[in-house]
């Protein structure tokens, strides 16, 4: 029997920051009440809410423009990420930079935005902050997955951002080509960008059943649109490249 305790689906919940608000979400009214109460409080960039005992039918109908959602069907746990204007500005500016890069590569007629469309993976569903995909079907590729994903958070939730990136790459088995994580430091005016993708060896997972979690070992700090950072399969330092991964 395989041990899923370190799977990307579980790690996304385990990596929640210490200030995450926890509540029982067995009823839709209870979830809405908690969200309304939390939105009245001061929020810097984002705020994570963790609901337990959530019936999947309730979670599947949950939709809120100023929030992002993740549901683990096995544990019936749901994450709601409340957003602020700072979050929206950071994600939108980065996405505009991605669009400009796509235009400069002459790919603007082949890539389109799909926003925060919800996608179901192995045992959970998730919404990105921003995402884009190919306009035309690509042979052998599952069209439900975006090609590029953007995830935004604060420096204190950096481990959560890395877990989110791993979720997209592992669950899509290579169909998500690039994840850009944006970490906003609330104490300084710095914003850290990292662009992460699977290397050629790991991408072969798309043809296999995901058995073990990926544990990349990398260090990258950038304060501008950075080169891409590869997650290697061994424990050596990562490589950087400006290659087109779309």
DRENPA-3360 file (N, C-alpha, C; in nm, 2 decimals, always signed):
BEGIN
1 = XXXXXXXX = +0.09/-0.12/+0.00/+0.00/+0.00/+0.00/+0.09/+0.12/+0.00 ~ +0.06/+0.22/-0.09/+0.14/+0.34/-0.09/+0.10/+0.44/+0.02 ~ +0.20/+0.51/+0.06/+0.18/+0.61/+0.17/+0.16/+0.74/+0.11 ~ +0.04/+0.80/+0.12/+0.00/+0.93/+0.06/+0.02/+1.04/+0.16 ~ +0.09/+1.02/+0.27/+0.10/+1.12/+0.38/+0.18/+1.24/+0.33 ~ +0.26/+1.22/+0.23/+0.35/+1.33/+0.18/+0.31/+1.37/+0.04 ~ +0.19/+1.33/-0.01/+0.15/+1.36/-0.14/+0.12/+1.51/-0.16 ~ +0.13/+1.56/-0.28/+0.11/+1.71/-0.30/-0.03/+1.75/-0.25;
9 = XXXXXXXX = -0.13/+1.66/-0.26/-0.26/+1.69/-0.21/-0.27/+1.72/-0.06 ~ -0.19/+1.64/+0.01/-0.19/+1.65/+0.16/-0.10/+1.77/+0.20 ~ +0.01/+1.78/+0.13/+0.11/+1.89/+0.16/+0.05/+2.03/+0.15 ~ -0.04/+2.05/+0.05/-0.10/+2.18/+0.04/-0.17/+2.22/+0.17 ~ -0.23/+2.13/+0.24/-0.29/+2.16/+0.37/-0.19/+2.17/+0.48 ~ -0.10/+2.08/+0.48/+0.00/+2.08/+0.59/+0.09/+2.20/+0.59 ~ +0.11/+2.26/+0.47/+0.19/+2.38/+0.46/+0.12/+2.51/+0.49 ~ -0.01/+2.51/+0.53/-0.08/+2.63/+0.56/-0.01/+2.71/+0.67;
17 = XXXXXXXX = +0.00/+2.84/+0.66/+0.07/+2.92/+0.76/+0.00/+2.91/+0.90 ~ +0.07/+2.95/+1.00/+0.02/+2.94/+1.14/-0.10/+3.03/+1.17 ~ -0.12/+3.14/+1.09/-0.23/+3.22/+1.12/-0.36/+3.18/+1.04 ~ -0.36/+3.06/+0.99/-0.48/+3.01/+0.92/-0.59/+3.00/+1.01 ~ -0.71/+3.04/+0.97/-0.83/+3.03/+1.06/-0.90/+2.90/+1.03 ~ -0.93/+2.82/+1.13/-0.99/+2.69/+1.11/-1.13/+2.69/+1.16 ~ -1.22/+2.62/+1.09/-1.36/+2.61/+1.12/-1.42/+2.48/+1.06 ~ -1.53/+2.44/+1.12/-1.61/+2.33/+1.06/-1.69/+2.38/+0.95;
25 = XXXXXXXX = -1.70/+2.31/+0.83/-1.77/+2.36/+0.72/-1.88/+2.26/+0.67 ~ -1.95/+2.20/+0.77/-2.04/+2.09/+0.73/-2.17/+2.15/+0.67 ~ -2.19/+2.28/+0.68/-2.30/+2.35/+0.62/-2.26/+2.47/+0.54 ~ -2.33/+2.50/+0.43/-2.29/+2.61/+0.34/-2.31/+2.74/+0.42 ~ -2.41/+2.75/+0.50/-2.44/+2.87/+0.58/-2.32/+2.90/+0.68 ~ -2.27/+2.80/+0.73/-2.15/+2.81/+0.83/-2.03/+2.87/+0.76 ~ -2.01/+2.81/+0.64/-1.89/+2.86/+0.56/-1.91/+3.00/+0.52 ~ -2.03/+3.04/+0.47/-2.05/+3.18/+0.43/-2.04/+3.28/+0.55;
33 = XXXXXXXX = -2.08/+3.23/+0.67/-2.08/+3.32/+0.79/-1.93/+3.34/+0.83 ~ -1.85/+3.24/+0.83/-1.71/+3.25/+0.86/-1.64/+3.34/+0.76 ~ -1.66/+3.33/+0.63/-1.60/+3.41/+0.53/-1.64/+3.56/+0.55 ~ -1.76/+3.58/+0.58/-1.81/+3.72/+0.60/-1.74/+3.78/+0.72 ~ -1.73/+3.70/+0.83/-1.67/+3.76/+0.95/-1.52/+3.78/+0.92 ~ -1.45/+3.70/+0.85/-1.31/+3.71/+0.83/-1.28/+3.83/+0.73 ~ -1.37/+3.85/+0.64/-1.35/+3.96/+0.54/-1.37/+4.10/+0.61 ~ -1.43/+4.10/+0.73/-1.45/+4.23/+0.80/-1.32/+4.27/+0.87;
41 = XXXXXXXX = -1.23/+4.17/+0.89/-1.10/+4.19/+0.96/-0.99/+4.24/+0.87 ~ -0.89/+4.31/+0.92/-0.78/+4.36/+0.84/-0.71/+4.24/+0.78 ~ -0.69/+4.24/+0.65/-0.62/+4.13/+0.58/-0.51/+4.20/+0.49 ~ -0.39/+4.15/+0.52/-0.27/+4.19/+0.44/-0.24/+4.09/+0.33 ~ -0.27/+4.13/+0.21/-0.24/+4.05/+0.09/-0.34/+3.93/+0.08 ~ -0.33/+3.83/+0.17/-0.42/+3.71/+0.16/-0.45/+3.67/+0.31 ~ -0.55/+3.58/+0.32/-0.59/+3.52/+0.44/-0.64/+3.38/+0.41 ~ -0.58/+3.28/+0.47/-0.62/+3.14/+0.45/-0.72/+3.10/+0.55;
49 = XXXXXXXX = -0.83/+3.03/+0.51/-0.93/+2.97/+0.59/-0.93/+2.82/+0.56 ~ -0.93/+2.74/+0.67/-0.93/+2.59/+0.65/-1.06/+2.53/+0.71 ~ -1.14/+2.48/+0.63/-1.27/+2.42/+0.67/-1.25/+2.26/+0.67 ~ -1.31/+2.20/+0.78/-1.31/+2.05/+0.78/-1.45/+2.00/+0.77 ~ -1.46/+1.87/+0.75/-1.59/+1.80/+0.74/-1.68/+1.87/+0.63 ~ -1.63/+1.90/+0.52/-1.70/+1.97/+0.41/-1.76/+1.87/+0.31 ~ -1.89/+1.87/+0.30/-1.95/+1.78/+0.20/-1.91/+1.82/+0.06 ~ -1.86/+1.73/-0.03/-1.81/+1.77/-0.16/-1.92/+1.85/-0.24;
57 = XXXXXXXX = -2.05/+1.81/-0.24/-2.15/+1.89/-0.31/-2.15/+2.04/-0.27 ~ -2.13/+2.07/-0.14/-2.12/+2.21/-0.10/-2.00/+2.28/-0.15 ~ -1.89/+2.21/-0.14/-1.76/+2.27/-0.19/-1.76/+2.29/-0.34 ~ -1.82/+2.20/-0.42/-1.82/+2.21/-0.56/-1.91/+2.33/-0.61 ~ -2.00/+2.37/-0.53/-2.08/+2.49/-0.57/-2.03/+2.62/-0.52 ~ -1.93/+2.61/-0.44/-1.87/+2.73/-0.37/-1.80/+2.81/-0.48 ~ -1.83/+2.94/-0.48/-1.77/+3.03/-0.57/-1.77/+3.17/-0.52 ~ -1.65/+3.24/-0.51/-1.64/+3.37/-0.46/-1.53/+3.44/-0.54;
65 = XXXXXXXX = -1.57/+3.56/-0.59/-1.47/+3.63/-0.68/-1.35/+3.67/-0.61 ~ -1.36/+3.71/-0.48/-1.25/+3.75/-0.40/-1.18/+3.64/-0.32 ~ -1.19/+3.52/-0.37/-1.13/+3.41/-0.30/-1.09/+3.30/-0.40 ~ -1.00/+3.21/-0.35/-0.96/+3.09/-0.43/-0.99/+2.97/-0.34 ~ -1.01/+2.86/-0.40/-1.07/+2.74/-0.34/-0.98/+2.61/-0.37 ~ -0.97/+2.53/-0.27/-0.91/+2.39/-0.29/-0.99/+2.30/-0.20 ~ -1.02/+2.18/-0.26/-1.09/+2.08/-0.18/-1.02/+1.94/-0.19 ~ -1.00/+1.88/-0.08/-0.95/+1.74/-0.08/-1.06/+1.65/-0.06;
73 = XXXXXXXX = -1.10/+1.57/-0.16/-1.21/+1.48/-0.15/-1.19/+1.37/-0.05 ~ -1.07/+1.32/-0.03/-1.05/+1.21/+0.06/-1.07/+1.26/+0.21 ~ -1.02/+1.37/+0.24/-1.03/+1.42/+0.38/-1.14/+1.51/+0.41 ~ -1.21/+1.55/+0.30/-1.33/+1.65/+0.31/-1.28/+1.78/+0.38 ~ -1.16/+1.82/+0.34/-1.11/+1.95/+0.39/-1.10/+2.05/+0.28 ~ -1.13/+2.17/+0.31/-1.13/+2.28/+0.21/-1.05/+2.40/+0.25 ~ -0.97/+2.45/+0.16/-0.90/+2.58/+0.18/-0.97/+2.69/+0.10 ~ -0.99/+2.80/+0.17/-1.04/+2.92/+0.10/-0.94/+3.03/+0.13;
81 = XXXXXXXX = -0.88/+3.08/+0.02/-0.78/+3.19/+0.03/-0.85/+3.32/-0.01 ~ -0.87/+3.40/+0.10/-0.93/+3.53/+0.08/-0.83/+3.63/+0.02 ~ -0.87/+3.71/-0.08/-0.78/+3.79/-0.15/-0.80/+3.94/-0.12 ~ -0.70/+4.02/-0.15/-0.71/+4.17/-0.13/-0.67/+4.24/-0.26 ~ -0.68/+4.37/-0.26/-0.64/+4.44/-0.37/-0.49/+4.43/-0.40 ~ -0.41/+4.42/-0.29/-0.26/+4.40/-0.31/-0.24/+4.27/-0.39 ~ -0.31/+4.16/-0.35/-0.29/+4.03/-0.41/-0.33/+4.04/-0.56 ~ -0.44/+4.11/-0.59/-0.49/+4.12/-0.73/-0.39/+4.20/-0.81;
89 = XXXXXXXX = -0.34/+4.31/-0.75/-0.24/+4.39/-0.83/-0.11/+4.31/-0.86 ~ -0.06/+4.23/-0.76/+0.06/+4.15/-0.78/+0.04/+4.05/-0.89 ~ -0.08/+3.97/-0.88/-0.10/+3.87/-0.98/-0.13/+3.92/-1.12 ~ -0.20/+4.04/-1.12/-0.24/+4.09/-1.25/-0.11/+4.15/-1.32 ~ -0.03/+4.22/-1.25/+0.09/+4.27/-1.31/+0.19/+4.16/-1.36 ~ +0.20/+4.06/-1.28/+0.28/+3.95/-1.33/+0.22/+3.88/-1.45 ~ +0.09/+3.87/-1.45/+0.03/+3.80/-1.57/+0.04/+3.89/-1.69 ~ +0.04/+4.02/-1.68/+0.06/+4.11/-1.79/+0.20/+4.09/-1.84;
97 = XXXXXXXX = +0.30/+4.07/-1.75/+0.44/+4.05/-1.80/+0.45/+3.91/-1.87 ~ +0.37/+3.81/-1.83/+0.37/+3.69/-1.90/+0.31/+3.70/-2.04 ~ +0.20/+3.78/-2.04/+0.14/+3.80/-2.17/+0.23/+3.88/-2.27 ~ +0.31/+3.97/-2.22/+0.40/+4.04/-2.30/+0.51/+3.95/-2.35 ~ +0.56/+3.86/-2.26/+0.66/+3.76/-2.31/+0.60/+3.67/-2.42 ~ +0.48/+3.63/-2.40/+0.41/+3.55/-2.50/+0.40/+3.62/-2.63 ~ +0.37/+3.75/-2.63/+0.36/+3.83/-2.75/+0.50/+3.84/-2.82 ~ +0.60/+3.87/-2.74/+0.73/+3.88/-2.79/+0.78/+3.75/-2.85;
105 = XXXXXXXX = +0.73/+3.64/-2.81/+0.77/+3.51/-2.87/+0.69/+3.47/-2.99 ~ +0.59/+3.56/-3.02/+0.50/+3.54/-3.13/+0.40/+3.43/-3.11 ~ +0.36/+3.41/-2.98/+0.27/+3.30/-2.94/+0.13/+3.36/-2.90 ~ +0.11/+3.49/-2.92/-0.01/+3.55/-2.87/-0.14/+3.49/-2.94 ~ -0.13/+3.43/-3.05/-0.24/+3.37/-3.12/-0.26/+3.23/-3.08 ~ -0.18/+3.18/-2.99/-0.19/+3.04/-2.95/-0.22/+3.02/-2.80 ~ -0.21/+3.12/-2.72/-0.23/+3.11/-2.58/-0.34/+3.21/-2.53 ~ -0.43/+3.16/-2.44/-0.54/+3.24/-2.39/-0.55/+3.22/-2.24;
113 = XXXXXXXX = -0.61/+3.33/-2.18/-0.63/+3.33/-2.04/-0.75/+3.24/-2.00 ~ -0.73/+3.16/-1.89/-0.85/+3.09/-1.84/-0.87/+3.13/-1.69 ~ -0.81/+3.23/-1.65/-0.83/+3.29/-1.52/-0.80/+3.19/-1.40 ~ -0.90/+3.18/-1.31/-0.88/+3.09/-1.20/-0.97/+2.97/-1.21 ~ -0.98/+2.92/-1.33/-1.07/+2.80/-1.35/-1.03/+2.68/-1.26 ~ -1.13/+2.62/-1.20/-1.11/+2.51/-1.11/-1.08/+2.38/-1.18 ~ -0.98/+2.31/-1.14/-0.94/+2.19/-1.20/-0.93/+2.08/-1.10 ~ -0.98/+1.96/-1.13/-0.97/+1.84/-1.04/-0.85/+1.75/-1.07;
121 = XXXXXXXX = -0.77/+1.72/-0.97/-0.65/+1.64/-0.99/-0.68/+1.50/-0.94 ~ -0.58/+1.43/-0.87/-0.59/+1.29/-0.83/-0.70/+1.28/-0.72 ~ -0.69/+1.36/-0.61/-0.78/+1.34/-0.51/-0.83/+1.48/-0.46 ~ -0.80/+1.59/-0.53/-0.85/+1.72/-0.49/-0.87/+1.81/-0.61 ~ -0.94/+1.92/-0.59/-0.96/+2.02/-0.69/-0.90/+2.15/-0.64 ~ -0.86/+2.23/-0.74/-0.79/+2.36/-0.70/-0.81/+2.47/-0.80 ~ -0.81/+2.59/-0.75/-0.82/+2.71/-0.84/-0.68/+2.78/-0.83 ~ -0.63/+2.82/-0.95/-0.51/+2.90/-0.95/-0.55/+3.05/-0.93;
129 = XXXXXXXX = -0.45/+3.14/-0.91/-0.48/+3.28/-0.90/-0.49/+3.33/-1.04 ~ -0.41/+3.29/-1.13/-0.42/+3.32/-1.27/-0.37/+3.20/-1.35 ~ -0.42/+3.18/-1.47/-0.36/+3.07/-1.56/-0.40/+3.10/-1.70 ~ -0.32/+3.03/-1.79/-0.35/+3.04/-1.93/-0.32/+2.91/-1.99 ~ -0.37/+2.88/-2.11/-0.36/+2.76/-2.18/-0.35/+2.77/-2.33 ~ -0.33/+2.66/-2.40/-0.33/+2.67/-2.55/-0.47/+2.68/-2.60 ~ -0.48/+2.76/-2.70/-0.61/+2.79/-2.76/-0.66/+2.67/-2.85 ~ -0.56/+2.60/-2.91/-0.59/+2.48/-2.99/-0.55/+2.35/-2.92;
137 = XXXXXXXX = -0.63/+2.25/-2.93/-0.59/+2.12/-2.87/-0.45/+2.07/-2.91 ~ -0.38/+2.02/-2.81/-0.25/+1.96/-2.83/-0.26/+1.81/-2.82 ~ -0.22/+1.74/-2.92/-0.23/+1.59/-2.91/-0.16/+1.53/-2.79 ~ -0.23/+1.44/-2.72/-0.17/+1.38/-2.60/-0.18/+1.46/-2.48 ~ -0.24/+1.58/-2.48/-0.24/+1.66/-2.37/-0.39/+1.67/-2.32 ~ -0.41/+1.66/-2.19/-0.54/+1.68/-2.13/-0.57/+1.83/-2.12 ~ -0.68/+1.86/-2.20/-0.71/+2.01/-2.21/-0.76/+2.07/-2.09 ~ -0.80/+1.99/-1.98/-0.85/+2.05/-1.86/-0.74/+2.13/-1.79;
145 = XXXXXXXX = -0.61/+2.10/-1.81/-0.51/+2.16/-1.74/-0.46/+2.28/-1.81 ~ -0.43/+2.39/-1.73/-0.37/+2.51/-1.79/-0.23/+2.48/-1.83 ~ -0.17/+2.57/-1.91/-0.03/+2.55/-1.95/+0.06/+2.62/-1.85 ~ +0.02/+2.75/-1.81/+0.10/+2.83/-1.72/+0.01/+2.87/-1.60 ~ +0.06/+2.86/-1.48/-0.02/+2.89/-1.36/+0.06/+2.99/-1.28 ~ -0.02/+3.08/-1.22/+0.04/+3.18/-1.13/-0.03/+3.16/-0.99 ~ +0.06/+3.16/-0.89/+0.01/+3.15/-0.75/+0.08/+3.26/-0.67 ~ -0.01/+3.34/-0.59/+0.04/+3.45/-0.52/+0.02/+3.43/-0.37;
153 = XXXXXXXX = +0.12/+3.47/-0.29/+0.10/+3.47/-0.15/+0.20/+3.57/-0.08 ~ +0.22/+3.55/+0.05/+0.31/+3.63/+0.13/+0.43/+3.55/+0.17 ~ +0.54/+3.62/+0.21/+0.66/+3.55/+0.24/+0.64/+3.45/+0.35 ~ +0.55/+3.48/+0.45/+0.53/+3.39/+0.56/+0.46/+3.26/+0.51 ~ +0.39/+3.26/+0.39/+0.33/+3.14/+0.34/+0.41/+3.08/+0.22 ~ +0.54/+3.10/+0.22/+0.62/+3.06/+0.11/+0.62/+2.91/+0.09 ~ +0.62/+2.83/+0.20/+0.61/+2.68/+0.19/+0.48/+2.64/+0.13 ~ +0.37/+2.72/+0.16/+0.24/+2.69/+0.10/+0.25/+2.71/-0.05;
161 = XXXXXXXX = +0.31/+2.82/-0.10/+0.33/+2.85/-0.24/+0.40/+2.74/-0.31 ~ +0.51/+2.69/-0.25/+0.59/+2.58/-0.31/+0.50/+2.45/-0.32 ~ +0.42/+2.43/-0.21/+0.33/+2.31/-0.22/+0.23/+2.32/-0.33 ~ +0.18/+2.44/-0.35/+0.08/+2.47/-0.45/+0.14/+2.44/-0.59 ~ +0.27/+2.49/-0.61/+0.34/+2.46/-0.73/+0.36/+2.32/-0.76 ~ +0.39/+2.24/-0.66/+0.41/+2.10/-0.67/+0.28/+2.03/-0.70 ~ +0.17/+2.08/-0.65/+0.04/+2.02/-0.68/+0.01/+2.03/-0.82 ~ +0.03/+2.14/-0.88/+0.00/+2.16/-1.02/+0.09/+2.07/-1.11;
169 = XXXXXXXX = +0.21/+2.07/-1.08/+0.31/+2.00/-1.17/+0.29/+1.84/-1.15 ~ +0.27/+1.80/-1.03/+0.25/+1.65/-1.01/+0.12/+1.60/-1.06 ~ +0.01/+1.67/-1.02/-0.12/+1.63/-1.06/-0.15/+1.63/-1.21 ~ -0.09/+1.73/-1.28/-0.11/+1.74/-1.42/-0.02/+1.64/-1.50 ~ +0.08/+1.58/-1.43/+0.18/+1.49/-1.49/+0.24/+1.55/-1.61 ~ +0.28/+1.67/-1.60/+0.35/+1.74/-1.71/+0.27/+1.83/-1.80 ~ +0.14/+1.82/-1.79/+0.05/+1.91/-1.87/+0.06/+2.06/-1.83 ~ +0.08/+2.08/-1.70/+0.11/+2.22/-1.66/+0.26/+2.23/-1.68;
177 = XXXXXXXX = +0.30/+2.33/-1.77/+0.44/+2.34/-1.81/+0.52/+2.43/-1.71 ~ +0.45/+2.53/-1.65/+0.52/+2.63/-1.58/+0.44/+2.68/-1.47 ~ +0.49/+2.69/-1.35/+0.42/+2.76/-1.23/+0.50/+2.87/-1.19 ~ +0.44/+2.99/-1.18/+0.51/+3.11/-1.13/+0.45/+3.14/-0.99 ~ +0.54/+3.14/-0.89/+0.49/+3.18/-0.76/+0.54/+3.32/-0.72 ~ +0.46/+3.39/-0.66/+0.48/+3.53/-0.63/+0.47/+3.55/-0.48 ~ +0.58/+3.58/-0.41/+0.58/+3.60/-0.27/+0.60/+3.74/-0.23 ~ +0.49/+3.80/-0.16/+0.50/+3.94/-0.13/+0.54/+3.95/+0.02;
185 = XXXXXXXX = +0.65/+4.03/+0.04/+0.70/+4.05/+0.18/+0.62/+4.17/+0.24 ~ +0.55/+4.14/+0.35/+0.47/+4.25/+0.41/+0.55/+4.35/+0.49 ~ +0.68/+4.32/+0.52/+0.76/+4.41/+0.60/+0.85/+4.50/+0.52 ~ +0.88/+4.45/+0.40/+0.96/+4.53/+0.30/+0.88/+4.54/+0.17 ~ +0.92/+4.63/+0.08/+0.85/+4.65/-0.04/+0.89/+4.55/-0.15 ~ +0.95/+4.43/-0.11/+1.00/+4.34/-0.20/+0.90/+4.23/-0.24 ~ +0.90/+4.20/-0.37/+0.82/+4.09/-0.42/+0.91/+3.99/-0.48 ~ +0.91/+3.86/-0.44/+0.99/+3.76/-0.50/+0.91/+3.67/-0.60;
193 = XXXXXXXX = +0.97/+3.66/-0.72/+0.91/+3.57/-0.82/+1.00/+3.45/-0.84 ~ +0.94/+3.34/-0.86/+1.01/+3.22/-0.90/+0.93/+3.15/-1.01 ~ +0.99/+3.10/-1.11/+0.93/+3.03/-1.22/+0.98/+2.88/-1.21 ~ +0.89/+2.79/-1.20/+0.92/+2.65/-1.17/+0.86/+2.56/-1.27 ~ +0.94/+2.46/-1.31/+0.89/+2.36/-1.41/+0.96/+2.23/-1.38 ~ +0.90/+2.12/-1.43/+0.96/+1.99/-1.41/+1.06/+1.97/-1.52 ~ +1.17/+1.90/-1.49/+1.27/+1.87/-1.59/+1.22/+1.75/-1.68 ~ +1.30/+1.72/-1.78/+1.26/+1.62/-1.88/+1.23/+1.48/-1.81;
201 = XXXXXXXX = +1.31/+1.44/-1.71/+1.29/+1.31/-1.65/+1.16/+1.31/-1.58 ~ +1.14/+1.41/-1.49/+1.01/+1.41/-1.41/+0.89/+1.43/-1.50 ~ +0.90/+1.49/-1.61/+0.79/+1.51/-1.70/+0.73/+1.38/-1.75 ~ +0.82/+1.28/-1.75/+0.77/+1.14/-1.79/+0.67/+1.09/-1.70 ~ +0.65/+1.15/-1.58/+0.54/+1.11/-1.49/+0.40/+1.11/-1.55 ~ +0.39/+1.20/-1.66/+0.25/+1.21/-1.72/+0.21/+1.08/-1.78 ~ +0.30/+0.98/-1.80/+0.27/+0.86/-1.86/+0.26/+0.75/-1.76 ~ +0.27/+0.79/-1.63/+0.27/+0.69/-1.52/+0.17/+0.73/-1.42;
209 = XXXXXXXX = +0.14/+0.64/-1.32/+0.06/+0.68/-1.21/+0.15/+0.74/-1.10 ~ +0.11/+0.86/-1.05/+0.20/+0.92/-0.95/+0.20/+0.84/-0.83 ~ +0.32/+0.79/-0.79/+0.33/+0.70/-0.67/+0.39/+0.77/-0.55 ~ +0.49/+0.86/-0.58/+0.56/+0.92/-0.47/+0.57/+1.07/-0.49 ~ +0.57/+1.15/-0.39/+0.57/+1.30/-0.40/+0.71/+1.34/-0.45 ~ +0.71/+1.46/-0.51/+0.83/+1.52/-0.55/+0.89/+1.60/-0.44 ~ +1.02/+1.59/-0.42/+1.08/+1.67/-0.31/+1.20/+1.75/-0.37 ~ +1.17/+1.86/-0.45/+1.28/+1.93/-0.51/+1.37/+2.00/-0.41;
217 = XXXXXXXX = +1.49/+2.01/-0.44/+1.59/+2.08/-0.36/+1.64/+2.20/-0.44 ~ +1.59/+2.32/-0.41/+1.64/+2.43/-0.49/+1.63/+2.56/-0.41 ~ +1.71/+2.66/-0.45/+1.71/+2.79/-0.39/+1.71/+2.89/-0.50 ~ +1.62/+2.98/-0.49/+1.62/+3.09/-0.60/+1.55/+3.21/-0.54 ~ +1.61/+3.32/-0.55/+1.55/+3.45/-0.50/+1.57/+3.55/-0.61 ~ +1.46/+3.61/-0.66/+1.46/+3.71/-0.76/+1.36/+3.82/-0.72 ~ +1.40/+3.94/-0.77/+1.31/+4.06/-0.74/+1.27/+4.12/-0.87 ~ +1.27/+4.05/-0.97/+1.23/+4.09/-1.10/+1.18/+3.97/-1.17;
225 = XXXXXXXX = +1.12/+3.98/-1.30/+1.08/+3.86/-1.37/+1.21/+3.77/-1.39 ~ +1.22/+3.65/-1.33/+1.34/+3.58/-1.32/+1.36/+3.48/-1.43 ~ +1.48/+3.42/-1.44/+1.49/+3.30/-1.53/+1.42/+3.18/-1.46 ~ +1.39/+3.08/-1.53/+1.32/+2.96/-1.48/+1.41/+2.88/-1.39 ~ +1.34/+2.82/-1.29/+1.42/+2.73/-1.20/+1.37/+2.59/-1.21 ~ +1.46/+2.50/-1.24/+1.42/+2.36/-1.26/+1.42/+2.28/-1.13 ~ +1.32/+2.20/-1.11/+1.32/+2.11/-1.00/+1.39/+1.98/-1.04 ~ +1.51/+1.95/-0.99/+1.58/+1.84/-1.03/+1.53/+1.71/-0.96;
233 = XXXXXXXX = +1.57/+1.59/-1.01/+1.52/+1.47/-0.95/+1.62/+1.43/-0.84 ~ +1.75/+1.48/-0.84/+1.84/+1.45/-0.74/+1.85/+1.56/-0.64 ~ +1.95/+1.57/-0.56/+1.97/+1.67/-0.46/+2.07/+1.77/-0.49 ~ +2.10/+1.79/-0.62/+2.20/+1.89/-0.66/+2.13/+2.03/-0.67 ~ +2.20/+2.13/-0.68/+2.14/+2.26/-0.70/+2.07/+2.27/-0.83 ~ +1.97/+2.35/-0.84/+1.89/+2.36/-0.96/+1.96/+2.44/-1.07 ~ +1.91/+2.42/-1.19/+1.97/+2.50/-1.30/+1.87/+2.61/-1.34 ~ +1.92/+2.71/-1.40/+1.83/+2.82/-1.45/+1.85/+2.84/-1.60;
241 = XXXXXX = +1.74/+2.88/-1.66/+1.73/+2.89/-1.80/+1.63/+2.99/-1.84 ~ +1.65/+3.05/-1.96/+1.55/+3.14/-2.01/+1.47/+3.07/-2.13 ~ +1.48/+2.94/-2.13/+1.42/+2.87/-2.24/+1.26/+2.89/-2.24 ~ +1.20/+2.88/-2.35/+1.06/+2.88/-2.36/+1.00/+2.75/-2.32 ~ +0.92/+2.75/-2.21/+0.86/+2.63/-2.16/+0.72/+2.61/-2.19 ~ +0.66/+2.71/-2.27/+0.52/+2.71/-2.30/+0.49/+2.62/-2.41;
% end
